[in-house]
């Protein structure tokens, strides 16, 4: 219980240094009281590159308390990047032993790791208390399962700093970045060249920004892994699918996508005016094995009401023995196609 109260004291005492001439863009309230202020990190051209906060906090390790003076840095997405400490105020462990280079390296690894056990534990569960023989008191030892995850003698330092670096500040940074989304910001996101940045982009762009940056987004769908291409096409405003450039892109690249991405594309094409070349290229994708895709393609061609295309569709259906639902077959038979 004593250690738990120490952690509460630590969190309640958090604050960030306000530097003259700097204006914080927001401040982050801690769950157990206190707050720290976050500043923008802009380059000489005024382009936003990330965020930082100079934090001073009391840390208590086994009844020994001291202040931590540390500067945190985050990228545009709120991912923790790095920390710095003043040369005259290094991080210390029990008995005020300064962190070694290896300790600093391990702390950097801890603060950027989201798969650690101890970060999800309540503070009071981090140690095991044992009664001292012959003494009316208790001693505490780090829980065995987390010993390798933390720095010996700096358990609460690791715990507290991780929650500062990866706590509510992340959502606050993402919200602020999204509000500032412009062409420069989009270019910065693209330079980050990682899937998290790309997902952030497709979830943050306005309709106008999608229109202005459509070639780049389409390129990302070809390079993206997993469900990113599917999700990106689902986010692209439907009216943009009428653009000649996008339809020409699909003619060239539709076959490169996974089945689920193709199904997402076909869904977006419903109700869109489609060019004859695009419809012909889709007819070529008919396959006796893909009934779901077949039905969407057939519906797109029927909706177009072009006799020439319907004739090509009928020939392809017979050639590939494409399965149709009863409504589609009835419609095509009524048109004399089958």
VMD Tcl script that draws the C-alpha trace (Angstrom):
set ca {
  {0.00 0.00 0.00}
  {2.92 2.28 0.80}
  {4.40 1.88 -2.66}
  {1.01 2.51 -4.23}
  {0.69 5.79 -2.32}
  {4.14 6.76 -3.51}
  {3.07 6.22 -7.12}
  {-0.02 8.36 -6.57}
  {2.18 11.10 -5.14}
  {4.42 10.82 -8.17}
  {1.56 11.21 -10.63}
  {-0.08 14.04 -8.71}
  {3.17 16.00 -8.75}
  {3.66 15.97 -12.50}
  {4.09 19.26 -14.24}
  {5.95 20.54 -17.29}
  {8.35 23.41 -17.54}
  {7.03 26.47 -19.34}
  {9.78 28.06 -21.39}
  {9.69 31.79 -22.08}
  {8.70 32.50 -25.68}
  {7.10 29.09 -26.14}
  {3.35 28.60 -26.21}
  {1.93 25.17 -25.35}
  {-0.68 23.87 -27.80}
  {-2.48 21.86 -25.13}
  {-1.93 20.32 -21.75}
  {-2.58 16.77 -20.66}
  {-4.34 16.04 -17.40}
  {-3.13 13.00 -15.53}
  {-5.59 10.46 -14.16}
  {-4.51 10.98 -10.57}
  {-3.98 14.73 -10.72}
  {-1.39 17.07 -12.15}
  {-0.75 17.85 -15.79}
  {1.98 18.53 -18.33}
  {2.08 20.94 -21.25}
  {2.86 19.92 -24.81}
  {4.57 22.10 -27.41}
  {4.91 21.88 -31.18}
  {8.27 21.05 -32.71}
  {8.60 23.00 -35.96}
  {11.61 23.31 -38.24}
  {13.17 26.55 -39.53}
  {10.51 26.71 -42.27}
  {7.69 26.44 -39.75}
  {6.76 22.89 -40.76}
  {5.40 20.82 -37.89}
  {7.65 17.80 -37.26}
  {6.36 16.54 -33.92}
  {5.78 17.48 -30.29}
  {7.71 17.76 -27.03}
  {7.27 18.38 -23.33}
  {9.80 19.15 -20.61}
  {8.49 17.27 -17.59}
  {9.56 17.43 -13.96}
  {8.11 14.80 -11.65}
  {8.86 13.35 -8.22}
  {9.74 9.66 -8.35}
  {9.84 7.39 -5.32}
  {11.71 4.09 -5.24}
  {11.50 2.11 -2.00}
  {10.80 5.23 0.11}
  {13.56 7.22 -1.60}
  {12.14 10.18 -3.56}
  {13.79 12.46 -6.09}
  {12.80 14.68 -9.00}
  {13.03 13.52 -12.59}
  {13.80 16.27 -15.10}
  {13.18 14.88 -18.58}
  {12.23 16.05 -22.06}
  {9.93 13.81 -24.10}
  {9.52 13.88 -27.87}
  {6.66 12.46 -29.96}
  {6.06 12.30 -33.71}
  {2.99 13.63 -35.53}
  {1.00 10.51 -34.67}
  {1.71 10.63 -30.95}
  {4.25 7.81 -31.07}
  {6.97 8.29 -28.47}
  {10.28 8.99 -30.21}
  {12.98 9.77 -27.67}
  {13.86 11.45 -24.38}
  {16.63 13.70 -23.13}
  {17.84 14.61 -19.66}
  {20.01 17.54 -18.56}
  {23.68 16.64 -18.24}
  {23.67 17.74 -14.61}
  {20.41 15.91 -13.78}
  {20.66 12.35 -15.12}
  {18.11 9.70 -14.31}
  {19.00 7.76 -11.18}
  {18.12 4.49 -9.51}
  {17.97 3.57 -5.83}
  {20.55 5.34 -3.65}
  {20.82 8.00 -6.37}
  {22.93 5.78 -8.61}
  {22.97 7.38 -12.10}
  {21.64 5.47 -15.06}
  {24.35 3.77 -17.09}
  {24.37 4.03 -20.91}
  {22.86 0.53 -20.93}
  {20.08 1.68 -18.58}
  {19.28 4.63 -20.83}
  {19.19 2.36 -23.84}
  {16.85 -0.04 -22.07}
  {14.54 2.79 -20.96}
  {14.32 4.00 -24.56}
  {13.32 0.47 -25.55}
  {10.74 0.29 -22.74}
  {9.11 3.60 -23.66}
  {8.62 2.54 -27.29}
  {7.32 -0.95 -26.46}
  {3.57 -1.60 -26.25}
  {3.82 -5.31 -25.49}
  {5.13 -5.20 -21.92}
  {3.33 -6.92 -19.06}
  {4.14 -4.43 -16.29}
  {2.66 -1.42 -18.07}
  {-0.81 -2.95 -17.82}
  {-0.57 -3.80 -14.14}
  {-1.92 -1.65 -11.29}
  {0.90 0.15 -9.49}
  {0.24 -1.69 -6.24}
  {0.76 -5.05 -7.98}
  {4.29 -4.30 -9.22}
  {5.98 -5.62 -6.10}
  {5.54 -8.60 -3.80}
  {5.60 -7.73 -0.12}
  {7.24 -10.08 2.35}
  {7.39 -9.74 6.13}
  {10.88 -9.18 7.51}
  {11.90 -11.77 10.10}
  {12.17 -10.36 13.60}
  {11.19 -6.91 12.43}
  {7.78 -5.32 12.60}
  {7.73 -4.30 8.93}
  {7.66 -5.42 5.33}
  {10.00 -5.34 2.35}
  {9.08 -5.41 -1.31}
  {10.53 -7.17 -4.33}
  {9.71 -6.70 -8.00}
  {7.25 -9.31 -9.31}
  {9.30 -12.06 -10.92}
  {7.44 -12.05 -14.24}
  {8.34 -8.42 -14.94}
  {11.94 -8.28 -13.68}
  {13.41 -8.61 -17.16}
  {11.12 -5.88 -18.49}
  {12.26 -3.13 -16.14}
  {15.51 -1.55 -14.95}
  {16.63 -2.87 -11.58}
  {16.31 -0.16 -8.98}
  {14.11 1.99 -11.22}
  {10.83 0.09 -11.37}
  {8.55 3.06 -10.70}
  {10.60 5.34 -12.92}
  {10.01 2.93 -15.83}
  {6.33 2.54 -14.94}
  {5.57 6.24 -14.56}
  {7.53 7.46 -17.58}
  {5.92 4.81 -19.81}
  {2.43 5.99 -18.82}
  {3.37 9.61 -19.45}
  {4.82 8.79 -22.87}
  {1.99 6.51 -23.99}
  {-1.04 7.75 -22.10}
  {-3.72 10.36 -22.92}
  {-1.13 12.52 -24.67}
  {-1.31 10.20 -27.69}
  {-4.97 10.97 -28.45}
  {-4.40 14.67 -27.80}
  {-1.52 14.77 -30.29}
  {-3.48 12.91 -32.96}
  {-6.44 15.24 -32.52}
  {-4.21 18.31 -32.82}
  {-2.40 16.94 -35.88}
  {-5.71 16.16 -37.58}
  {-6.93 19.74 -37.04}
  {-3.80 21.02 -38.78}
  {-4.04 18.66 -41.75}
  {-2.96 20.53 -44.88}
  {-0.80 19.81 -47.93}
  {2.42 20.19 -45.96}
  {1.16 17.89 -43.24}
  {0.13 15.30 -45.80}
  {3.62 15.39 -47.29}
  {5.12 14.93 -43.81}
  {2.86 11.90 -43.25}
  {3.95 10.39 -46.54}
  {7.61 10.88 -45.60}
  {7.03 8.81 -42.47}
  {6.51 5.86 -44.80}
  {4.77 3.53 -42.36}
  {1.35 1.92 -42.29}
  {0.22 3.78 -39.16}
  {0.81 7.12 -40.89}
  {-1.01 5.92 -44.00}
  {-4.02 4.75 -41.97}
  {-4.05 8.11 -40.19}
  {-4.09 9.82 -43.59}
  {-7.04 7.95 -45.06}
  {-9.02 8.54 -41.86}
  {-8.22 12.25 -41.72}
  {-8.48 13.64 -45.27}
  {-11.40 15.82 -46.33}
  {-13.20 15.22 -49.64}
  {-11.24 18.06 -51.22}
  {-7.96 16.63 -49.95}
  {-8.86 13.20 -51.32}
  {-9.50 14.82 -54.70}
  {-6.23 16.76 -54.65}
  {-4.11 13.83 -53.50}
  {-5.94 10.95 -55.18}
  {-2.94 9.74 -57.27}
  {-0.84 9.42 -54.11}
  {-3.59 7.56 -52.24}
  {-4.05 5.17 -55.14}
  {-0.31 4.52 -55.20}
  {-0.44 3.72 -51.50}
  {-3.12 1.09 -52.13}
  {-0.72 -0.77 -54.38}
  {2.03 -0.65 -51.78}
  {-0.10 -1.22 -48.67}
  {-0.23 -4.51 -46.79}
  {-3.10 -6.40 -45.20}
  {-6.44 -4.59 -45.19}
  {-5.04 -1.15 -45.96}
  {-5.97 -1.19 -49.70}
  {-9.53 -2.28 -48.87}
  {-9.92 0.36 -46.17}
  {-8.46 3.06 -48.41}
  {-10.94 2.40 -51.24}
  {-13.78 2.41 -48.73}
  {-12.68 5.87 -47.55}
  {-12.37 7.45 -51.01}
  {-15.50 9.57 -51.65}
  {-17.86 7.75 -54.03}
  {-18.13 10.59 -56.55}
  {-14.38 10.42 -57.20}
  {-14.86 6.98 -58.75}
  {-16.40 8.77 -61.74}
  {-13.05 10.39 -62.52}
  {-11.42 9.16 -65.69}
  {-8.05 8.87 -63.98}
  {-9.37 6.63 -61.24}
  {-11.23 4.40 -63.69}
  {-8.13 4.09 -65.86}
  {-6.19 3.18 -62.72}
  {-8.66 0.38 -61.99}
  {-8.45 -0.93 -65.55}
  {-4.71 -1.27 -65.12}
  {-4.50 -2.48 -61.52}
  {-7.79 -4.08 -60.42}
  {-6.40 -7.60 -60.85}
  {-3.52 -6.81 -58.46}
  {-5.76 -6.52 -55.41}
  {-6.98 -9.17 -53.00}
  {-10.50 -10.55 -53.30}
  {-11.72 -8.45 -50.35}
  {-10.27 -5.27 -51.82}
  {-11.88 -6.06 -55.18}
  {-15.24 -6.54 -53.49}
  {-14.83 -3.17 -51.77}
  {-14.05 -1.52 -55.12}
  {-17.08 -3.07 -56.78}
  {-19.30 -1.86 -53.96}
  {-18.02 1.69 -54.42}
  {-18.72 1.50 -58.16}
  {-22.45 0.95 -57.62}
  {-24.40 3.93 -58.87}
  {-21.31 5.42 -60.54}
  {-21.16 6.22 -64.26}
  {-18.61 3.72 -65.56}
  {-16.68 3.90 -68.80}
  {-17.02 1.19 -71.42}
  {-13.30 0.22 -71.09}
  {-13.66 -0.24 -67.33}
  {-16.78 -2.40 -67.69}
  {-15.08 -4.53 -70.34}
  {-12.08 -5.02 -68.06}
  {-14.40 -6.04 -65.21}
  {-16.20 -8.55 -67.43}
  {-12.82 -10.17 -68.03}
  {-12.53 -10.71 -64.27}
  {-15.56 -13.00 -64.17}
  {-14.59 -16.33 -62.70}
  {-16.70 -19.38 -61.96}
  {-15.12 -19.57 -58.49}
  {-15.94 -16.05 -57.32}
  {-19.71 -15.94 -57.15}
  {-19.85 -12.83 -54.95}
  {-17.61 -10.84 -57.25}
  {-19.39 -12.19 -60.33}
  {-22.77 -10.99 -59.12}
  {-21.52 -7.47 -58.45}
  {-19.85 -7.24 -61.86}
  {-22.95 -8.55 -63.62}
  {-25.12 -6.02 -61.80}
  {-22.81 -3.18 -62.84}
  {-23.00 -4.21 -66.50}
  {-26.80 -4.68 -66.41}
  {-27.21 -1.25 -64.81}
  {-25.22 0.28 -67.66}
  {-27.85 -0.89 -70.18}
  {-25.39 -1.02 -73.08}
  {-26.43 -3.71 -75.60}
  {-22.88 -4.24 -76.83}
  {-21.58 -4.74 -73.31}
  {-24.49 -7.01 -72.42}
  {-23.67 -9.19 -75.42}
  {-20.04 -9.46 -74.33}
  {-21.25 -10.27 -70.82}
  {-23.46 -13.10 -72.09}
  {-20.60 -14.61 -74.08}
  {-18.30 -14.47 -71.07}
  {-20.93 -16.05 -68.82}
  {-21.35 -18.97 -71.18}
  {-17.61 -19.36 -71.78}
  {-16.65 -19.40 -68.11}
  {-19.84 -21.06 -66.88}
  {-20.41 -18.21 -64.45}
  {-23.06 -18.81 -61.81}
  {-25.85 -16.23 -61.66}
  {-28.59 -15.68 -59.14}
  {-32.17 -16.19 -60.30}
  {-32.89 -12.47 -60.65}
  {-29.84 -11.87 -62.84}
  {-30.56 -14.86 -65.05}
  {-34.20 -13.80 -65.47}
  {-33.12 -10.27 -66.37}
  {-30.56 -11.40 -68.95}
  {-32.93 -13.94 -70.47}
  {-35.57 -11.23 -70.75}
  {-33.07 -9.11 -72.69}
  {-32.32 -12.03 -74.98}
  {-28.72 -12.23 -73.76}
  {-28.90 -15.81 -72.46}
}
mol new
graphics top color blue
foreach p $ca { graphics top sphere $p radius 0.5 }
foreach p [lrange $ca 0 end-1] q [lrange $ca 1 end] { graphics top cylinder $p $q radius 0.2 }
display resetview
